[in-house]
Amino acid sequence: MDDEVGRQLLERLKAIERRLDALDASQSQLKQAYARSRAHVRRLWLRPPMWTFEQHPPRSLDLRTLPAAPALPNKPPRIAIVTPTFNYARFLGATIDSVLGQNYPNLFYHIQDAASGDGTVGLLKDYGDRISWRSEADDGQSDAINRGFANVDCDIMAYLNSDDTLLPGTLASVADFFEQRPDIDFVYGHRIFIDYAGSEIGRAVFPAHNSEALKYAGYVPQETMFWRRRIWDKVGPMNTGFHYAMDWDFMLRAEAVGFRMARLPRFLACFRVHDEQKTTRNYERGREEMQKLRQRSLGHVPSQLQIYRAMMPYLVRQFVLHWSYRLGIVKQ
């Protein structure tokens, strides 16, 4: 009997030890999760929100927060959009649907494919005559955009990468803005960050445009950019010497000859964040291009400290506006 009691006590002690070990492991996991959470919060608060892609865990994109689209002008301007693509069939369908889903009555939409081998051509064929497209080898993204706009008659232009999407009402909002503001030639808006699956992971709201800050950093969200045709006719097409910062180069050339830019206080498009995107793979080349543009605009290549000092007034305004929006103090 004593042996049996001793055996039972030993088993109970072992069970208690296992539970304690499990509690220790659980506590360690909680500590690690807490540390990661604090680190994420620190990054979110200290890094400019417009360059902080992953602001919260993925969640469904709630389009109910967007304001209604304005009424179209009596004579809607002709809008031409080009999507350059190469082996992005997995995202391209969502991009095309986001443009066609605008139901804009005076739209020319062209997809310029760089001879993809992943099923892109089959996907494009499925859209029939709802889109224009070509599949041919090119000399990079800038060249593809230029090919797409060749011989196109339009009033307003934009290019949308094949992993990004427009938000509902964007084209109506852009057309209305340009009708109301004949003094503005270039407009852009706020952006939403989405992940590989299309779930929202963050938002970035932007204060009024700042031409001086633009000389130091290409902060304008490309997927939200729209411009009047007269800019293209005046300054020329995308510079094929740039493969990363062609949009920033185009904006700087436009402002250098007197064209005016403005920010439209509305969410216009979604920027998709994933490991295969060009901005992730070609960072070093992009950095070289950005330094070249700073040299051209400023006459010298500023240090990182000089860039932040020059950008600080704009970054502070963006920080305040971003958190005012996040806390519900202001609506966009």
C-alpha positions as a Markdown table, in Angstrom:
| # | Residue | x | y | z |
|---|---|---|---|---|
| 1 | Met | 0.0 | 0.0 | 0.0 |
| 2 | Asp | 2.8 | 2.4 | 0.8 |
| 3 | Asp | 4.4 | 1.7 | -2.5 |
| 4 | Glu | 1.2 | 2.5 | -4.3 |
| 5 | Val | 0.7 | 5.8 | -2.5 |
| 6 | Gly | 4.3 | 6.7 | -3.2 |
| 7 | Arg | 3.8 | 5.9 | -6.9 |
| 8 | Gln | 0.6 | 8.1 | -7.1 |
| 9 | Leu | 2.4 | 11.0 | -5.4 |
| 10 | Leu | 5.3 | 10.8 | -7.8 |
| 11 | Glu | 2.9 | 10.8 | -10.8 |
| 12 | Arg | 1.1 | 13.8 | -9.3 |
| 13 | Leu | 4.4 | 15.7 | -8.8 |
| 14 | Lys | 5.4 | 14.9 | -12.4 |
| 15 | Ala | 2.0 | 16.2 | -13.6 |
| 16 | Ile | 2.5 | 19.4 | -11.6 |
| 17 | Glu | 6.0 | 19.8 | -13.1 |
| 18 | Arg | 4.6 | 19.5 | -16.6 |
| 19 | Arg | 2.0 | 22.1 | -15.9 |
| 20 | Leu | 4.6 | 24.4 | -14.5 |
| 21 | Asp | 6.8 | 23.9 | -17.5 |
| 22 | Ala | 3.8 | 24.7 | -19.8 |
| 23 | Leu | 3.0 | 27.8 | -17.8 |
| 24 | Asp | 6.7 | 28.9 | -18.1 |
| 25 | Ala | 6.6 | 28.3 | -21.9 |
| 26 | Ser | 3.3 | 30.2 | -22.1 |
| 27 | Gln | 4.6 | 33.1 | -20.1 |
| 28 | Ser | 7.8 | 33.2 | -22.3 |
| 29 | Gln | 5.6 | 33.4 | -25.4 |
| 30 | Leu | 3.5 | 36.2 | -23.9 |
| 31 | Lys | 6.6 | 38.1 | -23.1 |
| 32 | Gln | 7.9 | 37.7 | -26.6 |
| 33 | Ala | 4.6 | 38.8 | -28.1 |
| 34 | Tyr | 4.5 | 41.8 | -25.8 |
| 35 | Ala | 8.0 | 42.7 | -26.8 |
| 36 | Arg | 7.1 | 42.4 | -30.5 |
| 37 | Ser | 4.0 | 44.5 | -29.9 |
| 38 | Arg | 6.0 | 47.3 | -28.1 |
| 39 | Ala | 8.6 | 47.2 | -30.9 |
| 40 | His | 5.8 | 47.5 | -33.5 |
| 41 | Val | 4.2 | 50.4 | -31.6 |
| 42 | Arg | 7.6 | 52.2 | -31.3 |
| 43 | Arg | 8.2 | 51.8 | -35.1 |
| 44 | Leu | 4.7 | 53.0 | -35.9 |
| 45 | Trp | 5.1 | 56.1 | -33.7 |
| 46 | Leu | 8.7 | 56.9 | -34.6 |
| 47 | Arg | 8.7 | 56.2 | -38.4 |
| 48 | Pro | 6.8 | 58.5 | -40.7 |
| 49 | Pro | 3.4 | 56.8 | -41.2 |
| 50 | Met | 3.4 | 57.3 | -45.0 |
| 51 | Trp | 6.4 | 55.0 | -45.1 |
| 52 | Thr | 5.1 | 52.5 | -42.6 |
| 53 | Phe | 3.4 | 49.8 | -44.6 |
| 54 | Glu | 2.4 | 47.2 | -41.9 |
| 55 | Gln | 0.5 | 49.3 | -39.4 |
| 56 | His | -1.8 | 46.6 | -38.0 |
| 57 | Pro | -2.7 | 42.9 | -38.6 |
| 58 | Pro | -4.4 | 42.1 | -41.9 |
| 59 | Arg | -8.2 | 42.8 | -41.9 |
| 60 | Ser | -10.9 | 43.1 | -44.5 |
| 61 | Leu | -10.8 | 46.3 | -46.6 |
| 62 | Asp | -13.8 | 48.3 | -45.4 |
| 63 | Leu | -14.9 | 50.5 | -48.3 |
| 64 | Arg | -17.8 | 51.9 | -46.3 |
| 65 | Thr | -15.4 | 54.4 | -44.8 |
| 66 | Leu | -15.0 | 56.0 | -48.2 |
| 67 | Pro | -17.1 | 59.1 | -49.1 |
| 68 | Ala | -19.5 | 58.9 | -52.1 |
| 69 | Ala | -18.1 | 59.8 | -55.4 |
| 70 | Pro | -19.0 | 63.3 | -56.8 |
| 71 | Ala | -21.2 | 63.7 | -59.8 |
| 72 | Leu | -19.5 | 63.5 | -63.2 |
| 73 | Pro | -18.9 | 66.7 | -65.2 |
| 74 | Asn | -21.4 | 67.2 | -68.0 |
| 75 | Lys | -18.6 | 66.3 | -70.5 |
| 76 | Pro | -16.4 | 63.8 | -68.6 |
| 77 | Pro | -12.8 | 64.3 | -69.7 |
| 78 | Arg | -11.1 | 61.4 | -71.6 |
| 79 | Ile | -9.0 | 59.5 | -69.1 |
| 80 | Ala | -6.2 | 57.1 | -70.3 |
| 81 | Ile | -4.7 | 54.6 | -67.9 |
| 82 | Val | -1.8 | 52.3 | -68.7 |
| 83 | Thr | -0.9 | 49.2 | -66.7 |
| 84 | Pro | 2.6 | 47.9 | -67.3 |
| 85 | Thr | 3.0 | 44.2 | -66.3 |
| 86 | Phe | 5.3 | 41.3 | -66.4 |
| 87 | Asn | 4.5 | 37.9 | -64.9 |
| 88 | Tyr | 2.0 | 39.3 | -62.5 |
| 89 | Ala | -1.1 | 37.4 | -63.6 |
| 90 | Arg | -1.9 | 36.6 | -59.9 |
| 91 | Phe | -2.6 | 40.3 | -59.2 |
| 92 | Leu | -3.5 | 41.7 | -62.6 |
| 93 | Gly | -7.1 | 40.6 | -62.5 |
| 94 | Ala | -7.8 | 42.6 | -59.4 |
| 95 | Thr | -6.0 | 45.6 | -60.9 |
| 96 | Ile | -8.1 | 45.5 | -64.1 |
| 97 | Asp | -11.3 | 44.9 | -62.2 |
| 98 | Ser | -10.6 | 48.0 | -60.1 |
| 99 | Val | -10.3 | 50.1 | -63.2 |
| 100 | Leu | -13.3 | 48.7 | -65.1 |
| 101 | Gly | -15.4 | 48.8 | -61.9 |
| 102 | Gln | -15.2 | 52.6 | -61.9 |
| 103 | Asn | -17.8 | 52.5 | -64.7 |
| 104 | Tyr | -16.3 | 55.7 | -66.0 |
| 105 | Pro | -18.0 | 56.7 | -69.3 |
| 106 | Asn | -14.9 | 58.1 | -71.1 |
| 107 | Leu | -12.1 | 55.7 | -70.4 |
| 108 | Phe | -9.2 | 54.2 | -72.4 |
| 109 | Tyr | -7.5 | 51.4 | -70.5 |
| 110 | His | -4.5 | 49.7 | -71.9 |
| 111 | Ile | -2.3 | 46.8 | -70.4 |
| 112 | Gln | 1.2 | 46.7 | -71.8 |
| 113 | Asp | 2.6 | 43.2 | -71.1 |
| 114 | Ala | 6.3 | 42.4 | -71.4 |
| 115 | Ala | 5.8 | 39.0 | -73.0 |
| 116 | Ser | 4.8 | 37.3 | -69.8 |
| 117 | Gly | 4.9 | 33.5 | -69.5 |
| 118 | Asp | 2.6 | 33.0 | -66.5 |
| 119 | Gly | -0.9 | 33.0 | -68.1 |
| 120 | Thr | -1.2 | 36.8 | -68.4 |
| 121 | Val | -2.1 | 36.7 | -72.1 |
| 122 | Gly | -4.9 | 34.2 | -71.5 |
| 123 | Leu | -6.2 | 36.5 | -68.7 |
| 124 | Leu | -6.2 | 39.5 | -71.0 |
| 125 | Lys | -8.0 | 37.7 | -73.7 |
| 126 | Asp | -10.8 | 36.9 | -71.3 |
| 127 | Tyr | -11.6 | 40.6 | -71.0 |
| 128 | Gly | -12.4 | 40.8 | -74.7 |
| 129 | Asp | -12.9 | 44.3 | -76.0 |
| 130 | Arg | -13.3 | 45.8 | -72.5 |
| 131 | Ile | -9.6 | 46.6 | -72.5 |
| 132 | Ser | -6.8 | 47.3 | -74.9 |
| 133 | Trp | -3.6 | 45.3 | -74.6 |
| 134 | Arg | -0.3 | 44.2 | -76.2 |
| 135 | Ser | 2.2 | 41.6 | -75.2 |
| 136 | Glu | 5.7 | 42.3 | -76.5 |
| 137 | Ala | 9.3 | 42.5 | -75.2 |
| 138 | Asp | 10.2 | 45.9 | -73.9 |
| 139 | Asp | 13.1 | 47.8 | -72.2 |
| 140 | Gly | 11.6 | 48.0 | -68.7 |
| 141 | Gln | 8.7 | 49.6 | -67.0 |
| 142 | Ser | 9.3 | 53.2 | -68.3 |
| 143 | Asp | 9.4 | 51.9 | -71.8 |
| 144 | Ala | 6.3 | 49.9 | -71.3 |
| 145 | Ile | 4.4 | 52.9 | -70.0 |
| 146 | Asn | 5.5 | 55.0 | -73.0 |
| 147 | Arg | 4.5 | 52.3 | -75.4 |
| 148 | Gly | 1.1 | 52.1 | -73.8 |
| 149 | Phe | 0.5 | 55.8 | -74.2 |
| 150 | Ala | 1.7 | 56.0 | -77.8 |
| 151 | Asn | -0.8 | 57.6 | -80.1 |
| 152 | Val | -3.5 | 57.8 | -77.3 |
| 153 | Asp | -5.9 | 60.8 | -77.5 |
| 154 | Cys | -6.9 | 61.8 | -74.0 |
| 155 | Asp | -7.2 | 64.7 | -71.5 |
| 156 | Ile | -6.0 | 63.1 | -68.3 |
| 157 | Met | -3.3 | 60.4 | -67.9 |
| 158 | Ala | -2.2 | 57.9 | -65.3 |
| 159 | Tyr | -0.4 | 54.6 | -64.9 |
| 160 | Leu | -1.3 | 51.9 | -62.5 |
| 161 | Asn | 1.0 | 49.1 | -61.7 |
| 162 | Ser | -0.3 | 45.5 | -62.0 |
| 163 | Asp | -0.2 | 44.8 | -58.3 |
| 164 | Asp | -2.1 | 47.9 | -57.2 |
| 165 | Thr | -5.8 | 48.8 | -57.4 |
| 166 | Leu | -8.0 | 51.9 | -57.7 |
| 167 | Leu | -10.6 | 52.5 | -55.0 |
| 168 | Pro | -14.3 | 53.0 | -56.0 |
| 169 | Gly | -15.1 | 56.6 | -57.2 |
| 170 | Thr | -11.5 | 57.5 | -58.0 |
| 171 | Leu | -12.0 | 58.4 | -61.6 |
| 172 | Ala | -15.1 | 60.5 | -60.9 |
| 173 | Ser | -13.3 | 62.3 | -58.1 |
| 174 | Val | -10.3 | 63.0 | -60.4 |
| 175 | Ala | -12.5 | 64.3 | -63.2 |
| 176 | Asp | -14.4 | 66.5 | -60.8 |
| 177 | Phe | -11.2 | 67.9 | -59.3 |
| 178 | Phe | -9.7 | 68.8 | -62.6 |
| 179 | Glu | -12.9 | 70.5 | -63.7 |
| 180 | Gln | -13.1 | 72.5 | -60.5 |
| 181 | Arg | -9.3 | 73.4 | -60.5 |
| 182 | Pro | -8.2 | 74.4 | -64.0 |
| 183 | Asp | -5.1 | 75.9 | -62.4 |
| 184 | Ile | -3.8 | 72.5 | -61.3 |
| 185 | Asp | -2.1 | 70.1 | -63.7 |
| 186 | Phe | -1.1 | 67.2 | -61.4 |
| 187 | Val | -3.1 | 65.6 | -58.6 |
| 188 | Tyr | -2.7 | 62.7 | -56.2 |
| 189 | Gly | -4.4 | 61.5 | -53.0 |
| 190 | His | -4.2 | 59.2 | -50.0 |
| 191 | Arg | -3.3 | 55.5 | -50.2 |
| 192 | Ile | -4.3 | 52.3 | -48.5 |
| 193 | Phe | -1.7 | 49.5 | -47.9 |
| 194 | Ile | -2.9 | 46.0 | -48.7 |
| 195 | Asp | -1.0 | 42.7 | -48.4 |
| 196 | Tyr | -0.5 | 39.8 | -50.8 |
| 197 | Ala | -4.1 | 38.6 | -50.3 |
| 198 | Gly | -5.7 | 42.1 | -50.6 |
| 199 | Ser | -6.3 | 42.6 | -46.9 |
| 200 | Glu | -5.8 | 46.1 | -45.5 |
| 201 | Ile | -2.7 | 46.5 | -43.3 |
| 202 | Gly | -2.5 | 50.3 | -43.1 |
| 203 | Arg | -3.4 | 53.7 | -44.4 |
| 204 | Ala | -1.5 | 56.9 | -45.2 |
| 205 | Val | -3.0 | 60.3 | -45.4 |
| 206 | Phe | -1.1 | 63.2 | -46.8 |
| 207 | Pro | -1.1 | 67.0 | -46.0 |
| 208 | Ala | -1.2 | 69.7 | -48.7 |
| 209 | His | 1.5 | 69.3 | -51.4 |
| 210 | Asn | 4.9 | 70.7 | -50.6 |
| 211 | Ser | 7.1 | 71.3 | -53.7 |
| 212 | Glu | 10.3 | 71.9 | -51.6 |
| 213 | Ala | 9.9 | 68.6 | -49.8 |
| 214 | Leu | 9.4 | 66.8 | -53.1 |
| 215 | Lys | 13.0 | 67.8 | -54.1 |
| 216 | Tyr | 14.3 | 65.7 | -51.2 |
| 217 | Ala | 12.0 | 62.7 | -51.4 |
| 218 | Gly | 9.5 | 61.2 | -53.8 |
| 219 | Tyr | 6.8 | 61.0 | -51.2 |
| 220 | Val | 3.8 | 61.1 | -53.6 |
| 221 | Pro | 2.0 | 57.8 | -53.8 |
| 222 | Gln | 2.4 | 56.8 | -57.5 |
| 223 | Glu | -0.7 | 54.7 | -57.8 |
| 224 | Thr | -2.8 | 57.8 | -56.9 |
| 225 | Met | -1.2 | 60.1 | -59.5 |
| 226 | Phe | -3.2 | 61.7 | -62.4 |
| 227 | Trp | -2.0 | 64.5 | -64.7 |
| 228 | Arg | -3.2 | 66.6 | -67.6 |
| 229 | Arg | -2.1 | 65.6 | -71.1 |
| 230 | Arg | -0.4 | 68.9 | -71.6 |
| 231 | Ile | 2.3 | 67.9 | -69.0 |
| 232 | Trp | 3.2 | 64.9 | -71.1 |
| 233 | Asp | 3.3 | 67.0 | -74.3 |
| 234 | Lys | 5.5 | 69.6 | -72.7 |
| 235 | Val | 8.1 | 67.6 | -70.6 |
| 236 | Gly | 8.1 | 64.4 | -72.6 |
| 237 | Pro | 7.3 | 60.8 | -71.6 |
| 238 | Met | 8.8 | 58.7 | -68.8 |
| 239 | Asn | 12.6 | 58.7 | -68.8 |
| 240 | Thr | 13.6 | 55.1 | -69.8 |
| 241 | Gly | 16.9 | 55.7 | -68.0 |
| 242 | Phe | 15.0 | 55.3 | -64.7 |
| 243 | His | 13.6 | 52.0 | -63.7 |
| 244 | Tyr | 12.6 | 52.7 | -60.1 |
| 245 | Ala | 12.1 | 56.5 | -59.6 |
| 246 | Met | 10.6 | 57.3 | -63.0 |
| 247 | Asp | 7.5 | 58.8 | -61.4 |
| 248 | Trp | 9.5 | 61.1 | -59.1 |
| 249 | Asp | 11.6 | 62.1 | -62.1 |
| 250 | Phe | 8.4 | 62.9 | -64.1 |
| 251 | Met | 7.0 | 65.0 | -61.2 |
| 252 | Leu | 10.2 | 67.0 | -60.8 |
| 253 | Arg | 10.4 | 67.7 | -64.5 |
| 254 | Ala | 6.8 | 68.9 | -64.5 |
| 255 | Glu | 7.3 | 71.2 | -61.5 |
| 256 | Ala | 10.5 | 72.5 | -62.9 |
| 257 | Val | 8.7 | 74.0 | -65.9 |
| 258 | Gly | 5.9 | 75.5 | -63.9 |
| 259 | Phe | 3.2 | 72.9 | -63.8 |
| 260 | Arg | 1.3 | 72.9 | -60.4 |
| 261 | Met | 0.6 | 69.9 | -58.2 |
| 262 | Ala | -2.0 | 69.4 | -55.5 |
| 263 | Arg | -3.2 | 66.7 | -53.1 |
| 264 | Leu | -6.8 | 65.6 | -53.3 |
| 265 | Pro | -7.9 | 64.8 | -49.7 |
| 266 | Arg | -9.4 | 61.5 | -50.5 |
| 267 | Phe | -8.3 | 57.8 | -50.6 |
| 268 | Leu | -7.7 | 57.0 | -54.3 |
| 269 | Ala | -5.9 | 53.7 | -54.5 |
| 270 | Cys | -4.4 | 50.7 | -52.8 |
| 271 | Phe | -0.6 | 49.9 | -52.8 |
| 272 | Arg | 0.0 | 46.2 | -52.5 |
| 273 | Val | 2.9 | 45.2 | -50.2 |
| 274 | His | 4.6 | 41.8 | -51.0 |
| 275 | Asp | 8.0 | 40.3 | -51.2 |
| 276 | Glu | 8.2 | 40.1 | -55.0 |
| 277 | Gln | 7.5 | 43.8 | -55.7 |
| 278 | Lys | 10.2 | 45.8 | -57.5 |
| 279 | Thr | 10.5 | 48.4 | -54.6 |
| 280 | Thr | 11.6 | 45.5 | -52.4 |
| 281 | Arg | 13.9 | 43.7 | -54.9 |
| 282 | Asn | 15.7 | 46.7 | -56.4 |
| 283 | Tyr | 16.3 | 48.9 | -53.5 |
| 284 | Glu | 19.9 | 49.7 | -54.1 |
| 285 | Arg | 19.3 | 50.6 | -57.8 |
| 286 | Gly | 16.4 | 52.7 | -56.6 |
| 287 | Arg | 18.7 | 54.5 | -54.1 |
| 288 | Glu | 21.1 | 55.4 | -56.9 |
| 289 | Glu | 18.3 | 56.8 | -59.0 |
| 290 | Met | 17.0 | 58.9 | -56.1 |
| 291 | Gln | 20.5 | 60.3 | -55.4 |
| 292 | Lys | 20.8 | 61.3 | -59.1 |
| 293 | Leu | 17.4 | 63.1 | -58.9 |
| 294 | Arg | 18.5 | 65.0 | -55.7 |
| 295 | Gln | 21.7 | 66.0 | -57.4 |
| 296 | Arg | 19.8 | 67.4 | -60.4 |
| 297 | Ser | 17.2 | 69.2 | -58.3 |
| 298 | Leu | 19.4 | 70.5 | -55.5 |
| 299 | Gly | 22.8 | 70.8 | -57.1 |
| 300 | His | 24.3 | 68.4 | -54.6 |
| 301 | Val | 23.6 | 65.0 | -52.9 |
| 302 | Pro | 22.4 | 65.7 | -49.4 |
| 303 | Ser | 23.2 | 63.5 | -46.4 |
| 304 | Gln | 20.5 | 61.4 | -44.8 |
| 305 | Leu | 20.5 | 64.0 | -41.9 |
| 306 | Gln | 20.1 | 66.9 | -44.4 |
| 307 | Ile | 17.2 | 65.0 | -46.0 |
| 308 | Tyr | 15.3 | 64.5 | -42.7 |
| 309 | Arg | 16.0 | 68.1 | -41.7 |
| 310 | Ala | 14.6 | 69.5 | -44.9 |
| 311 | Met | 11.6 | 67.1 | -44.8 |
| 312 | Met | 10.8 | 67.6 | -41.1 |
| 313 | Pro | 8.1 | 70.3 | -41.5 |
| 314 | Tyr | 6.3 | 68.1 | -44.0 |
| 315 | Leu | 6.8 | 64.9 | -42.0 |
| 316 | Val | 5.4 | 66.6 | -38.8 |
| 317 | Arg | 2.3 | 67.7 | -40.7 |
| 318 | Gln | 1.8 | 64.3 | -42.1 |
| 319 | Phe | 2.3 | 62.7 | -38.7 |
| 320 | Val | -0.3 | 64.9 | -37.1 |
| 321 | Leu | -2.8 | 64.5 | -39.9 |
| 322 | His | -2.3 | 60.7 | -39.9 |
| 323 | Trp | -2.9 | 60.3 | -36.2 |
| 324 | Ser | -5.8 | 62.8 | -36.3 |
| 325 | Tyr | -7.4 | 60.5 | -38.9 |
| 326 | Arg | -6.6 | 57.3 | -37.0 |
| 327 | Leu | -8.1 | 58.7 | -33.8 |
| 328 | Gly | -11.2 | 59.9 | -35.7 |
| 329 | Ile | -10.5 | 63.6 | -35.1 |
| 330 | Val | -10.6 | 64.4 | -38.9 |
| 331 | Lys | -12.3 | 62.6 | -41.8 |
| 332 | Gln | -10.8 | 62.0 | -45.2 |
